[in-house]
Amino acid sequence: MESNPIRMCELLVGLPAVTILGVESREGEPLRVHVERVAANDGCPVCGVVARVKDRRHVELIDLPSFGRLTRLVWHKRRFCCPEPTCPHGSWTEHDPLIAPRRLRLSDRAGRWITEQVGRCGRSVSEVAKELGCDWHTVNDALLAYGEALVAHEGRFGVVEALGLDEVLFVREGEYRRQHFSTSIVDVERGQLLDVVPGRSGAGPTQWLLARGEPWLAQVRYATLDLSGPYRSVFTKTVPQATQVADPFHVVKLANLKLDECRRRVQNELVGHRGRKDDPLYRARRLLTKADERLNDHGREKLMGLLNAGDPKGEVFATWRAKELVRGLYDHDDAALALQFVQRLGNDLQDPEVPEEAQSLGRTLLRWKHQIAAWHQAHVTNGPTEAANNLIKRVKRVAFGFRSFRNYRIRALLYAGKPNWSLLATITPR
């Protein structure tokens, strides 16, 4: 057990190679611990002559709370000068990265603690700033300095065999709340967010993927996406050898969307207004989107009765049947049979007597038939990409939104990008 008072203070402060000069405690103010770096015979970086101390200046650093009390670390930094008259270097100030990084107003351990609290635990910057007794910008600057170094580590993600792309809303700006989107690039096999690029066009993802290099891209076997033309072009250009897979959820979602469009159109043509609570088609809206096998006898009888009353031409019923056929596509695992099924269904839906919404669904199925059928062979989906988007939305909600894409990207990657947090103690802040 240590009994030397000075050594006990040094152990409590927990900083290597410093001497505790004193502790300043005033009512209503943070606790101030005055420290000095252990004296070293620093030589001039130009000529090597042993330097002499010119003066000292006090630098107050934000530190972690001590025993529940706000704490400031007052570093008595020495300013050296070269005694050699002919040396052009002049004077310089000592620096110790173990105490504090350059250009930041807090201690090194406070910066690393901030990065884990905000990045890993998902806390808000303002909450952490309040706990440390400093302003928002001080905490955010530290988060960027340490966070960018952590997510930029080359070992954060290695070989990616299944790649996913999806859009997520970044911010609404301006008087008319104009929407700005970003694109999430995800390893759907590991469920890891690789990066976030601005925009939802193909330019950003294409540039990011091409920057990875040909050897990395050659290892991608599957590329998952929703029914997005720009993202399909990205995969065709960057990973042409990869099998493109249309996400089953979005295929069925499209079928349900076309069914709902048909229901609303027929409703308006029949009664001249949007659905009201007593209108048969409005009452049937939930039953129409429910899976056929989940309808019991009462539910099916109710649905057919409502369609007979509100769908005299059978257009909604025909689109409902098309939706169920699309769902039936995923009842087996035969890729060749699935391709034939999609081709035949798409052609059948082009019949002039079929409702226009079902015809539109058929055209989409034909355009994406190979990507739709590929699921039966690859069995990969864009679900992990949607999960990463949900984590991004959680970060946005905690932060009450973002306006800076740099802040948005780092917070998202720290929370959903699965960085190696064991490296946090070793990285050099940027």
C-alpha positions as CSV (number, residue, x, y, z in Angstrom):
1,M,0.0,0.0,0.0
2,E,1.3,3.4,-1.0
3,S,1.8,5.9,1.9
4,N,3.7,8.7,0.2
5,P,1.2,11.6,-0.2
6,I,2.7,12.8,-3.5
7,R,2.8,9.3,-5.0
8,M,-0.8,8.7,-3.9
9,C,-1.8,11.9,-5.8
10,E,0.0,10.7,-8.8
11,L,-1.8,7.3,-8.6
12,L,-5.2,9.0,-8.3
13,V,-4.5,11.3,-11.2
14,G,-3.3,8.3,-13.2
15,L,-1.1,10.0,-15.8
16,P,2.4,8.6,-16.6
17,A,5.5,10.7,-16.3
18,V,4.0,13.7,-14.5
19,T,4.6,15.3,-11.2
20,I,1.7,16.6,-9.2
21,L,2.4,20.2,-8.2
22,G,-0.8,20.8,-6.3
23,V,-4.6,20.7,-6.2
24,E,-6.8,23.8,-6.3
25,S,-10.3,23.6,-4.9
26,R,-12.7,26.5,-4.9
27,E,-16.4,26.5,-4.0
28,G,-18.6,26.3,-7.1
29,E,-15.6,25.8,-9.5
30,P,-14.1,22.6,-11.0
31,L,-11.3,20.9,-9.2
32,R,-7.9,22.0,-10.7
33,V,-5.0,19.6,-10.6
34,H,-1.7,21.2,-11.4
35,V,0.8,18.9,-13.1
36,E,4.2,19.2,-14.7
37,R,5.9,16.8,-17.1
38,V,8.8,14.9,-15.5
39,A,11.9,16.9,-16.3
40,A,13.8,15.7,-19.3
41,N,17.0,16.9,-20.9
42,D,15.4,18.0,-24.1
43,G,17.8,18.8,-26.8
44,C,17.4,21.3,-29.6
45,P,15.7,19.5,-32.6
46,V,18.0,21.3,-35.0
47,C,21.5,21.3,-33.4
48,G,21.0,18.9,-30.5
49,V,22.4,21.2,-27.8
50,V,20.8,20.7,-24.4
51,A,18.0,23.3,-24.2
52,R,17.3,25.6,-21.3
53,V,13.9,26.5,-19.9
54,K,12.8,29.9,-21.1
55,D,9.5,30.2,-19.3
56,R,6.4,28.3,-18.3
57,R,2.7,28.8,-19.3
58,H,-0.3,27.2,-17.8
59,V,-2.6,25.3,-20.1
60,E,-6.0,24.3,-18.6
61,L,-7.3,21.0,-20.0
62,I,-10.8,19.5,-19.6
63,D,-10.4,16.1,-17.8
64,L,-12.6,13.3,-16.6
65,P,-14.7,14.1,-13.5
66,S,-12.9,13.2,-10.2
67,F,-15.1,11.6,-7.5
68,G,-18.2,13.1,-9.1
69,R,-16.7,16.6,-9.4
70,L,-15.8,18.5,-12.6
71,T,-12.0,18.4,-13.0
72,R,-9.5,20.5,-14.9
73,L,-5.9,19.5,-15.5
74,V,-3.6,22.5,-15.4
75,W,-0.4,21.6,-17.3
76,H,2.6,23.8,-16.5
77,K,4.2,23.5,-19.9
78,R,7.8,24.5,-20.3
79,R,9.0,26.7,-23.1
80,F,12.5,25.9,-24.2
81,C,15.1,27.8,-26.1
82,C,18.4,26.9,-27.7
83,P,21.4,28.4,-25.9
84,E,23.5,28.1,-29.1
85,P,23.7,31.7,-30.5
86,T,24.2,30.5,-34.1
87,C,21.2,28.1,-34.0
88,P,18.3,29.3,-36.1
89,H,15.6,27.3,-34.3
90,G,14.8,29.7,-31.5
91,S,12.3,28.5,-29.0
92,W,9.6,25.7,-28.7
93,T,7.1,24.3,-26.3
94,E,7.2,20.8,-24.9
95,H,4.5,18.3,-26.0
96,D,3.4,15.0,-24.5
97,P,0.6,13.1,-26.4
98,L,0.0,11.0,-23.3
99,I,-1.2,14.1,-21.5
100,A,-3.0,15.9,-24.2
101,P,-3.2,15.8,-28.0
102,R,-2.4,18.9,-30.1
103,R,-5.1,21.4,-31.0
104,L,-7.6,20.0,-28.5
105,R,-8.7,21.6,-25.2
106,L,-8.9,18.3,-23.3
107,S,-6.7,15.5,-21.9
108,D,-6.0,12.5,-24.0
109,R,-7.9,10.1,-21.8
110,A,-10.9,12.5,-21.9
111,G,-10.9,12.4,-25.7
112,R,-10.8,8.6,-25.8
113,W,-13.6,8.4,-23.2
114,I,-15.7,10.8,-25.3
115,T,-15.2,8.7,-28.4
116,E,-16.5,5.6,-26.7
117,Q,-19.4,7.3,-24.9
118,V,-20.7,9.1,-28.0
119,G,-19.6,6.6,-30.7
120,R,-20.1,3.2,-29.1
121,C,-22.8,3.9,-26.5
122,G,-24.8,6.3,-28.7
123,R,-24.9,9.2,-26.2
124,S,-25.5,12.7,-27.4
125,V,-22.6,15.2,-27.6
126,S,-24.5,17.7,-25.5
127,E,-25.1,15.2,-22.8
128,V,-21.4,14.3,-22.6
129,A,-20.4,18.0,-22.7
130,K,-22.7,18.7,-19.8
131,E,-21.1,15.9,-17.8
132,L,-17.6,17.2,-18.5
133,G,-18.6,20.9,-18.0
134,C,-17.6,22.1,-21.4
135,D,-19.2,23.2,-24.6
136,W,-20.6,21.1,-27.5
137,H,-17.8,22.0,-29.9
138,T,-15.0,20.8,-27.5
139,V,-16.6,17.4,-27.3
140,N,-17.4,17.2,-31.0
141,D,-13.9,18.2,-32.1
142,A,-12.4,15.4,-29.9
143,L,-14.9,12.9,-31.3
144,L,-13.9,13.8,-34.9
145,A,-10.2,13.6,-34.1
146,Y,-10.3,10.2,-32.4
147,G,-13.2,8.8,-34.3
148,E,-11.8,9.5,-37.8
149,A,-8.6,7.8,-36.8
150,L,-10.5,4.7,-35.5
151,V,-12.8,4.2,-38.5
152,A,-10.0,4.8,-41.0
153,H,-8.0,1.8,-39.6
154,E,-7.3,-0.4,-42.5
155,G,-8.4,-3.6,-40.6
156,R,-11.9,-2.4,-39.9
157,F,-13.3,-4.5,-42.7
158,G,-11.5,-7.1,-44.8
159,V,-12.8,-9.3,-47.5
160,V,-16.5,-8.6,-48.4
161,E,-18.3,-11.2,-50.3
162,A,-21.9,-9.9,-50.1
163,L,-22.4,-6.1,-50.6
164,G,-25.6,-4.1,-50.1
165,L,-26.6,-0.6,-51.0
166,D,-29.6,1.4,-49.8
167,E,-30.6,5.0,-49.3
168,V,-31.3,6.8,-46.0
169,L,-32.5,10.3,-45.3
170,F,-29.6,12.6,-44.2
171,V,-31.3,16.0,-43.6
172,R,-34.2,18.2,-44.4
173,E,-33.0,21.8,-45.2
174,G,-34.4,25.1,-46.2
175,E,-37.8,26.8,-46.1
176,Y,-39.4,23.9,-48.0
177,R,-37.6,21.2,-46.0
178,R,-35.8,19.9,-49.0
179,Q,-34.7,16.3,-48.5
180,H,-31.0,15.3,-48.8
181,F,-30.2,11.6,-48.9
182,S,-27.1,9.5,-48.3
183,T,-26.2,6.0,-49.4
184,S,-25.3,3.2,-47.0
185,I,-22.7,0.7,-48.1
186,V,-23.0,-2.5,-46.1
187,D,-21.4,-5.9,-45.8
188,V,-24.7,-7.9,-45.6
189,E,-22.9,-11.0,-44.6
190,R,-21.5,-9.5,-41.4
191,G,-24.1,-6.8,-41.0
192,Q,-21.4,-4.1,-40.9
193,L,-21.8,-0.6,-42.2
194,L,-18.7,0.0,-44.4
195,D,-19.3,3.6,-45.2
196,V,-21.8,6.4,-45.9
197,V,-21.6,8.6,-49.0
198,P,-23.7,11.6,-49.8
199,G,-26.6,11.4,-52.3
200,R,-28.6,8.5,-53.6
201,S,-27.4,8.5,-57.2
202,G,-24.8,6.1,-58.4
203,A,-21.9,8.5,-58.5
204,G,-21.0,8.3,-54.8
205,P,-21.1,4.5,-54.3
206,T,-19.3,4.0,-57.6
207,Q,-16.4,6.3,-56.6
208,W,-16.2,4.6,-53.2
209,L,-16.1,1.1,-54.6
210,L,-13.6,1.9,-57.3
211,A,-11.3,3.4,-54.7
212,R,-11.1,0.0,-53.0
213,G,-9.1,-1.4,-56.0
214,E,-9.6,-4.4,-58.3
215,P,-8.4,-7.1,-55.9
216,W,-10.9,-6.1,-53.3
217,L,-13.8,-5.8,-55.8
218,A,-13.0,-9.2,-57.3
219,Q,-13.9,-11.0,-54.1
220,V,-17.5,-9.7,-54.0
221,R,-19.7,-12.6,-55.0
222,Y,-23.2,-11.1,-54.3
223,A,-24.7,-7.6,-54.6
224,T,-28.0,-7.0,-53.0
225,L,-30.3,-4.1,-53.6
226,D,-33.9,-2.9,-53.7
227,L,-35.4,-2.3,-57.1
228,S,-33.2,0.8,-57.7
229,G,-31.9,1.5,-61.2
230,P,-29.0,3.7,-60.1
231,Y,-27.7,1.1,-57.7
232,R,-28.0,-1.6,-60.3
233,S,-25.8,0.5,-62.5
234,V,-23.2,0.8,-59.7
235,F,-22.9,-2.9,-59.3
236,T,-22.8,-3.5,-63.1
237,K,-20.0,-1.1,-63.4
238,T,-17.9,-1.9,-60.3
239,V,-18.5,-5.6,-59.6
240,P,-19.7,-7.1,-62.9
241,Q,-18.8,-10.6,-61.8
242,A,-21.1,-10.4,-58.7
243,T,-24.6,-11.9,-58.8
244,Q,-27.2,-9.2,-58.3
245,V,-30.0,-10.1,-55.9
246,A,-33.2,-8.2,-55.6
247,D,-34.4,-8.1,-52.0
248,P,-37.6,-10.2,-51.6
249,F,-39.1,-7.7,-49.1
250,H,-39.0,-4.9,-51.7
251,V,-40.4,-7.1,-54.4
252,V,-43.4,-8.0,-52.3
253,K,-43.7,-4.4,-51.1
254,L,-43.9,-3.3,-54.7
255,A,-46.8,-5.7,-55.3
256,N,-48.6,-4.4,-52.2
257,L,-48.0,-0.9,-53.3
258,K,-49.5,-1.5,-56.8
259,L,-52.5,-3.2,-55.1
260,D,-53.1,-0.2,-52.9
261,E,-52.8,2.1,-55.9
262,C,-55.4,0.1,-57.7
263,R,-57.7,0.1,-54.7
264,R,-57.5,3.9,-54.4
265,R,-58.1,4.4,-58.1
266,V,-61.1,2.2,-58.2
267,Q,-62.5,3.8,-55.1
268,N,-62.2,7.3,-56.6
269,E,-63.7,6.2,-59.9
270,L,-66.6,4.4,-58.2
271,V,-67.7,7.0,-55.6
272,G,-65.7,10.1,-56.6
273,H,-63.8,10.6,-53.3
274,R,-61.1,9.1,-51.2
275,G,-61.9,6.1,-48.9
276,R,-64.2,6.7,-46.0
277,K,-64.9,4.4,-43.1
278,D,-68.1,3.0,-44.6
279,D,-66.7,2.4,-48.1
280,P,-66.2,-1.3,-48.9
281,L,-62.8,-0.9,-50.5
282,Y,-61.6,1.2,-47.6
283,R,-62.7,-1.4,-45.1
284,A,-60.9,-4.0,-47.1
285,R,-57.5,-2.2,-47.2
286,R,-55.9,-4.2,-44.4
287,L,-57.3,-7.6,-45.5
288,L,-56.0,-7.0,-49.0
289,T,-52.4,-6.7,-47.8
290,K,-52.6,-9.6,-45.4
291,A,-51.2,-12.9,-46.6
292,D,-53.8,-15.2,-48.1
293,E,-52.8,-18.2,-45.9
294,R,-53.2,-16.0,-42.8
295,L,-56.8,-15.3,-43.6
296,N,-59.3,-17.6,-41.7
297,D,-62.6,-18.5,-43.1
298,H,-64.3,-15.5,-41.6
299,G,-61.6,-13.1,-42.9
300,R,-61.7,-14.5,-46.4
301,E,-65.5,-14.4,-46.6
302,K,-65.4,-10.8,-45.4
303,L,-62.8,-9.8,-48.0
304,M,-64.7,-11.4,-50.8
305,G,-67.9,-9.7,-49.7
306,L,-66.3,-6.3,-49.6
307,L,-64.7,-6.8,-53.0
308,N,-68.1,-7.8,-54.5
309,A,-69.6,-4.7,-53.1
310,G,-66.9,-2.2,-54.0
311,D,-65.1,-3.7,-57.0
312,P,-67.7,-4.4,-59.7
313,K,-65.1,-4.9,-62.5
314,G,-62.9,-7.1,-60.5
315,E,-59.8,-5.0,-60.9
316,V,-58.8,-4.9,-57.3
317,F,-59.3,-8.7,-57.1
318,A,-57.1,-9.3,-60.1
319,T,-54.3,-7.1,-58.6
320,W,-54.7,-8.9,-55.3
321,R,-54.3,-12.3,-57.1
322,A,-51.1,-10.9,-58.8
323,K,-49.8,-9.9,-55.4
324,E,-50.3,-13.3,-54.0
325,L,-48.6,-14.9,-57.0
326,V,-45.6,-12.7,-56.4
327,R,-45.5,-13.9,-52.8
328,G,-45.8,-17.5,-54.0
329,L,-42.5,-17.0,-55.9
330,Y,-40.6,-17.4,-52.6
331,D,-42.3,-20.7,-51.6
332,H,-39.4,-22.8,-53.2
333,D,-35.7,-22.7,-53.7
334,D,-35.4,-23.6,-57.4
335,A,-33.7,-20.7,-59.2
336,A,-34.5,-22.0,-62.8
337,L,-38.1,-22.5,-61.9
338,A,-38.3,-19.1,-60.3
339,L,-37.0,-17.5,-63.5
340,Q,-39.6,-19.2,-65.6
341,F,-42.3,-18.3,-63.1
342,V,-41.3,-14.6,-63.1
343,Q,-41.1,-14.5,-66.9
344,R,-44.5,-16.1,-67.4
345,L,-46.2,-14.0,-64.7
346,G,-44.7,-10.8,-66.1
347,N,-46.0,-11.7,-69.6
348,D,-49.4,-12.7,-68.3
349,L,-49.8,-9.3,-66.5
350,Q,-49.3,-7.5,-69.8
351,D,-52.8,-8.6,-71.0
352,P,-54.8,-5.4,-71.9
353,E,-57.7,-6.6,-69.7
354,V,-55.4,-6.6,-66.6
355,P,-55.6,-3.4,-64.5
356,E,-52.9,-0.8,-65.3
357,E,-51.3,-1.2,-61.9
358,A,-50.9,-4.9,-62.4
359,Q,-49.4,-4.3,-65.9
360,S,-46.9,-1.9,-64.3
361,L,-46.0,-4.6,-61.8
362,G,-45.5,-7.1,-64.6
363,R,-43.1,-4.8,-66.5
364,T,-41.0,-4.3,-63.3
365,L,-40.9,-8.1,-62.8
366,L,-39.6,-8.6,-66.3
367,R,-37.0,-5.9,-66.0
368,W,-35.7,-7.4,-62.8
369,K,-36.4,-11.1,-63.5
370,H,-32.8,-12.3,-63.2
371,Q,-32.2,-10.4,-59.9
372,I,-35.4,-11.7,-58.5
373,A,-34.7,-15.3,-59.4
374,A,-31.1,-15.0,-58.1
375,W,-32.4,-15.0,-54.5
376,H,-33.3,-18.6,-54.8
377,Q,-29.6,-19.4,-55.4
378,A,-27.8,-16.8,-53.2
379,H,-30.3,-16.5,-50.3
380,V,-28.9,-13.1,-49.3
381,T,-31.1,-10.1,-48.7
382,N,-30.8,-6.4,-48.1
383,G,-32.1,-6.9,-44.5
384,P,-28.7,-6.1,-42.9
385,T,-28.6,-2.9,-44.9
386,E,-32.0,-1.9,-43.5
387,A,-30.8,-2.8,-40.0
388,A,-27.7,-0.5,-40.5
389,N,-30.1,2.3,-41.6
390,N,-32.1,1.8,-38.4
391,L,-29.0,2.3,-36.4
392,I,-28.1,5.4,-38.4
393,K,-31.7,6.7,-37.7
394,R,-31.2,6.0,-34.0
395,V,-28.0,8.1,-34.0
396,K,-29.9,10.9,-35.8
397,R,-32.7,10.8,-33.3
398,V,-30.2,11.1,-30.3
399,A,-28.4,14.0,-32.1
400,F,-31.7,15.7,-33.0
401,G,-30.6,15.6,-36.6
402,F,-27.4,16.5,-38.4
403,R,-26.5,19.3,-40.8
404,S,-22.8,18.5,-41.2
405,F,-22.2,15.4,-43.3
406,R,-18.8,14.9,-41.6
407,N,-20.4,14.6,-38.2
408,Y,-23.1,12.4,-39.5
409,R,-20.7,10.0,-41.2
410,I,-18.4,9.6,-38.2
411,R,-21.2,9.1,-35.7
412,A,-22.8,6.5,-38.0
413,L,-19.6,4.6,-38.6
414,L,-18.7,4.5,-34.9
415,Y,-22.1,3.2,-34.0
416,A,-22.9,0.8,-36.8
417,G,-19.5,0.3,-38.6
418,K,-18.2,-2.1,-36.0
419,P,-14.7,-0.5,-35.5
420,N,-12.2,-2.4,-33.4
421,W,-12.7,-0.7,-30.1
422,S,-9.7,-2.4,-28.6
423,L,-7.6,-0.1,-30.8
424,L,-9.0,3.1,-29.3
425,A,-6.2,3.2,-26.7
426,T,-3.5,3.0,-29.3
427,I,-4.7,5.3,-32.2
428,T,-3.2,8.7,-32.8
429,P,-5.9,11.4,-33.1
430,R,-6.1,13.3,-36.4
